[in-house]
């Protein structure tokens, strides 16, 4: 008996000890001369991957996207955790890559000059991981683009711009308004189903950047901010292994158990999916197969009929 493997996937539309501030000296010192090589590499990667993807015949297919580091949720839960970072370099629209590359160059280079390339590299990687994982937890997909990282950079620079005046050269009030208004617009557009945006990535990136600034630069309660930072990073790891509120994660778990003929475990997962999404034809269909394997033919027939009622195309497939 075949198991339907059409799991529903969604994808988008970017050292304090606690007792005192550990801030570096303010920008009364001469301007730094170090070159922002991490920022430059990130910009080149975003542009190069965009050109590579759009050169593909079927550039929006999972097969094409996987070549450039964007994996479906199932592949990440099967161990492809590196895609949490590489998906930040993937863009499908010209305006999207242009927006993120511009702000990476403008804001990222200034932050990298201030904290150093190695620290900025660590900041970039963790910001990408956190924002992608939080987006995965909420939507069942990492989303694409460097927007989460850009908002993390903005989240760090916004509260620290008075300590580091050079930040003010690129982060004036108008720029701050652009970031805040854009964030709010994206939330509203998604809520109204006008546009599907990775708001969880934007917001978690913003919180991550602010928490890093609070823990390592700002003088107000650095221990508390460090605890918040550790909590945020820790919570972002949880959805990689346990995400029972997410239908996509439950579908992955159900299919894996079903394929391994662990019918009781599969049945429980299908039940959870249907409780969250009663109109999920895929879950009803596969649960009918589980019931049949368990000898519960009446339940199997009822689920099969329900699946066909929700999705008439199943009738033809059967």
C-alpha positions as CSV (number, residue, x, y, z in Angstrom):
1,X,0.0,0.0,0.0
2,X,1.4,3.4,-1.0
3,X,1.6,6.3,1.4
4,X,1.0,9.7,0.0
5,X,4.2,11.7,0.4
6,X,2.7,15.1,-0.7
7,X,3.5,16.6,2.7
8,X,2.3,20.2,2.7
9,X,5.2,22.6,2.5
10,X,5.1,26.4,2.5
11,X,7.7,28.8,1.5
12,X,8.1,32.4,1.2
13,X,8.3,35.8,0.3
14,X,16.0,39.2,4.8
15,X,30.9,39.7,27.7
16,X,29.5,41.1,30.4
17,X,29.9,39.9,33.9
18,X,26.5,41.4,34.6
19,X,27.8,44.1,37.0
20,X,28.8,46.8,34.6
21,X,28.8,47.7,31.0
22,X,31.4,46.1,28.9
23,X,31.1,48.6,26.1
24,X,34.0,49.4,23.9
25,X,35.3,53.0,23.7
26,X,33.0,55.3,21.8
27,X,33.8,56.7,18.4
28,X,35.9,59.5,19.6
29,X,38.8,57.5,18.2
30,X,39.8,57.7,14.5
31,X,37.7,55.8,12.0
32,X,38.6,52.1,11.6
33,X,40.6,51.0,8.6
34,X,39.8,47.3,8.6
35,X,38.0,46.1,5.5
36,X,34.5,44.6,5.9
37,X,35.3,41.4,4.1
38,X,32.5,39.4,5.6
39,X,29.9,41.9,4.4
40,X,31.5,41.9,1.0
41,X,31.4,38.1,0.8
42,X,27.8,38.1,1.9
43,X,26.8,40.6,-0.8
44,X,28.7,38.7,-3.5
45,X,27.0,35.5,-2.3
46,X,23.5,37.0,-2.4
47,X,24.0,38.4,-5.9
48,X,25.8,35.3,-7.3
49,X,23.2,32.9,-5.9
50,X,20.4,35.1,-7.3
51,X,21.9,35.1,-10.7
52,X,22.5,31.3,-10.5
53,X,18.9,30.6,-9.5
54,X,17.3,32.8,-12.1
55,X,19.4,31.1,-14.8
56,X,17.7,27.8,-14.0
57,X,14.8,26.7,-16.3
58,X,12.6,25.8,-13.3
59,X,14.2,28.1,-10.7
60,X,11.3,27.9,-8.2
61,X,11.4,24.1,-8.0
62,X,12.8,22.5,-4.8
63,X,15.4,20.7,-6.9
64,X,16.7,24.0,-8.3
65,X,16.5,25.8,-5.0
66,X,18.3,23.0,-3.1
67,X,21.3,23.4,-5.3
68,X,21.7,26.9,-3.8
69,X,21.1,26.1,-0.2
70,X,17.3,26.4,0.3
71,X,15.8,23.2,1.6
72,X,12.3,22.1,2.4
73,X,11.4,21.7,6.0
74,X,11.5,17.9,5.8
75,X,15.1,18.0,4.7
76,X,16.1,20.3,7.6
77,X,14.3,18.0,10.1
78,X,16.2,15.1,8.6
79,X,19.5,16.8,9.4
80,X,20.1,19.6,6.9
81,X,20.6,22.2,9.6
82,X,23.1,24.1,7.5
83,X,20.2,25.4,5.4
84,X,19.2,27.6,8.2
85,X,22.2,29.8,7.3
86,X,22.4,29.2,3.6
87,X,18.8,30.1,3.0
88,X,19.7,33.7,4.0
89,X,21.6,34.1,0.7
90,X,18.7,32.9,-1.5
91,X,16.5,35.4,-3.2
92,X,14.0,34.9,-6.0
93,X,13.0,38.5,-6.7
94,X,15.2,41.4,-7.9
95,X,13.7,43.9,-5.5
96,X,14.3,41.5,-2.6
97,X,17.9,40.9,-3.3
98,X,18.5,44.6,-4.1
99,X,16.9,45.7,-0.8
100,X,18.8,43.2,1.3
101,X,22.2,43.7,-0.5
102,X,21.8,47.5,-0.1
103,X,21.2,47.4,3.7
104,X,23.8,44.6,4.2
105,X,26.4,46.9,2.5
106,X,25.3,50.1,4.3
107,X,24.6,48.8,7.8
108,X,26.6,45.5,7.8
109,X,29.9,47.1,6.8
110,X,29.6,49.8,9.5
111,X,28.9,47.2,12.2
112,X,31.7,44.9,11.0
113,X,34.1,47.8,11.1
114,X,33.2,48.5,14.7
115,X,33.1,45.0,16.2
116,X,35.6,43.2,13.9
117,X,35.2,40.7,11.1
118,X,35.3,37.5,13.2
119,X,32.7,38.8,15.7
120,X,30.6,40.0,12.8
121,X,30.8,36.6,11.1
122,X,29.6,34.9,14.3
123,X,26.8,37.5,14.7
124,X,25.8,37.0,11.0
125,X,25.7,33.2,11.3
126,X,23.8,33.0,14.6
127,X,21.3,35.7,13.4
128,X,20.6,33.7,10.2
129,X,20.2,30.5,12.3
130,X,17.9,32.1,14.8
131,X,15.7,34.0,12.3
132,X,15.4,31.0,10.0
133,X,14.6,28.6,12.8
134,X,11.9,30.8,14.4
135,X,10.4,31.3,10.9
136,X,10.4,27.5,10.5
137,X,8.6,27.1,13.9
138,X,5.8,29.4,12.9
139,X,5.3,28.7,9.2
140,X,6.8,25.3,8.6
141,X,9.5,26.8,6.3
142,X,12.7,28.8,6.8
143,X,11.8,31.5,4.3
144,X,14.4,32.9,2.0
145,X,16.6,36.0,2.0
146,X,18.8,38.0,4.3
147,X,16.0,40.1,5.8
148,X,16.3,38.4,9.2
149,X,20.0,39.2,9.4
150,X,19.4,42.7,8.2
151,X,16.9,43.3,11.0
152,X,19.4,41.8,13.4
153,X,22.0,44.3,12.3
154,X,19.4,47.1,12.6
155,X,18.4,45.7,16.0
156,X,22.0,46.0,17.3
157,X,22.7,49.4,15.8
158,X,19.5,51.2,16.7
159,X,20.0,51.3,20.5
160,X,23.8,51.7,20.3
161,X,24.0,54.5,17.8
162,X,24.5,57.1,20.5
163,X,27.4,55.2,21.9
164,X,28.9,54.7,18.5
165,X,28.3,58.0,16.6
166,X,29.5,56.5,13.3
167,X,26.3,54.4,13.3
168,X,24.3,57.6,13.1
169,X,26.0,58.4,9.8
170,X,24.0,55.5,8.2
171,X,21.1,55.1,10.7
172,X,19.3,58.4,10.9
173,X,15.7,58.9,12.0
174,X,14.4,58.5,8.5
175,X,16.1,55.1,8.1
176,X,14.8,54.0,11.4
177,X,11.3,54.9,10.3
178,X,11.7,52.9,7.1
179,X,12.6,49.8,9.0
180,X,9.9,50.2,11.6
181,X,7.2,51.0,9.1
182,X,8.2,48.2,6.8
183,X,8.1,45.7,9.6
184,X,4.6,46.8,10.5
185,X,3.4,46.9,6.9
186,X,4.6,43.3,6.4
187,X,2.8,42.1,9.5
188,X,-0.4,43.7,8.4
189,X,-0.1,42.5,4.8
190,X,0.4,38.9,5.9
191,X,-2.5,39.1,8.4
192,X,-4.8,40.4,5.6
193,X,-3.5,37.6,3.3
194,X,-2.3,40.2,0.8
195,X,1.3,39.1,0.9
196,X,3.0,36.2,2.6
197,X,6.1,37.6,4.4
198,X,8.6,36.0,6.9
199,X,7.6,38.2,9.8
200,X,8.8,35.7,12.4
201,X,12.3,36.0,10.8
202,X,12.2,39.8,10.8
203,X,11.0,40.1,14.4
204,X,13.3,37.4,15.8
205,X,16.2,38.9,14.0
206,X,15.4,42.3,15.5
207,X,15.1,40.8,19.0
208,X,18.4,39.0,18.5
209,X,20.3,42.1,17.5
210,X,18.8,44.1,20.3
211,X,19.6,41.4,22.8
212,X,23.3,41.2,21.7
213,X,23.5,45.0,22.0
214,X,22.0,44.8,25.5
215,X,24.2,42.0,26.7
216,X,27.5,43.3,25.4
217,X,27.3,47.1,24.9
218,X,24.5,48.8,26.7
219,X,24.8,49.6,30.4
220,X,21.3,48.7,31.5
221,X,21.0,45.3,33.2
222,X,23.5,43.3,31.0
223,X,23.0,40.1,32.9
224,X,19.2,40.2,32.3
225,X,19.9,40.9,28.6
226,X,22.4,38.1,28.4
227,X,19.8,35.8,29.9
228,X,17.3,36.9,27.3
229,X,19.8,36.4,24.5
230,X,20.7,32.8,25.7
231,X,16.9,32.1,26.0
232,X,16.2,33.3,22.5
233,X,19.0,31.3,20.9
234,X,18.0,28.2,23.0
235,X,14.4,28.4,22.0
236,X,15.3,28.8,18.4
237,X,17.0,25.3,18.6
238,X,13.8,23.6,19.9
239,X,11.8,23.6,16.6
240,X,14.6,21.7,14.9
241,X,13.7,18.7,17.0
242,X,10.2,19.3,18.5
243,X,7.5,21.4,17.0
244,X,4.1,19.8,17.7
245,X,2.1,23.0,17.1
246,X,3.2,23.0,13.4
247,X,1.3,20.9,10.9
248,X,4.3,20.6,8.6
249,X,6.4,19.1,11.4
250,X,3.6,16.7,12.4
251,X,3.2,15.7,8.8
252,X,6.9,14.9,8.6
253,X,6.7,12.8,11.8
254,X,3.6,11.0,10.7
255,X,5.0,10.1,7.3
256,X,8.3,8.9,8.8
257,X,6.5,6.7,11.3
258,X,4.1,5.4,8.7
259,X,6.9,4.5,6.2
260,X,8.6,2.6,9.1
261,X,5.3,0.7,9.7
262,X,5.0,2.2,13.2
263,X,1.3,2.5,12.8
264,X,0.4,3.5,16.4
265,X,2.8,6.4,16.3
266,X,1.7,7.4,12.8
267,X,-1.9,7.3,13.9
268,X,-1.3,9.6,16.8
269,X,0.5,12.1,14.5
270,X,-2.3,12.0,11.9
271,X,-4.8,12.6,14.7
272,X,-2.9,15.6,15.9
273,X,-2.8,17.0,12.3
274,X,-6.5,16.6,11.9
275,X,-7.2,18.3,15.3
276,X,-5.2,21.3,14.1
277,X,-6.4,21.2,10.5
278,X,-9.7,19.3,10.1
279,X,-9.7,19.9,6.3
280,X,-6.3,18.3,5.7
281,X,-7.1,15.7,3.0
282,X,-3.6,14.3,3.0
283,X,-3.9,13.4,6.7
284,X,-7.3,11.8,6.3
285,X,-6.1,9.8,3.3
286,X,-3.0,8.5,5.0
287,X,-4.9,7.8,8.3
288,X,-7.2,5.7,6.3
289,X,-4.2,3.6,5.2
290,X,-3.1,3.3,8.8
291,X,-6.6,2.2,9.9
292,X,-6.6,-0.4,7.1
293,X,-3.2,-1.7,8.2
294,X,-4.6,-2.0,11.8
295,X,-7.6,-3.9,10.6
296,X,-10.0,-1.1,11.4
297,X,-11.8,-1.1,8.0
298,X,-14.8,1.0,9.0
299,X,-12.6,3.8,10.2
300,X,-10.5,3.4,7.1
301,X,-13.5,3.8,4.8
302,X,-14.8,6.8,6.7
303,X,-11.4,8.6,6.4
304,X,-11.1,7.7,2.7
305,X,-14.5,9.2,2.0
306,X,-13.7,12.3,4.0
307,X,-10.4,12.8,2.1
308,X,-12.3,12.5,-1.2
309,X,-14.9,14.9,0.0
310,X,-12.2,17.5,0.8
311,X,-10.2,16.9,-2.3
312,X,-12.2,15.3,-5.2
313,X,-9.0,14.7,-7.2
314,X,-8.2,11.8,-4.8
315,X,-11.1,9.9,-6.3
316,X,-9.3,9.9,-9.7
317,X,-6.0,9.0,-8.1
318,X,-7.5,6.0,-6.4
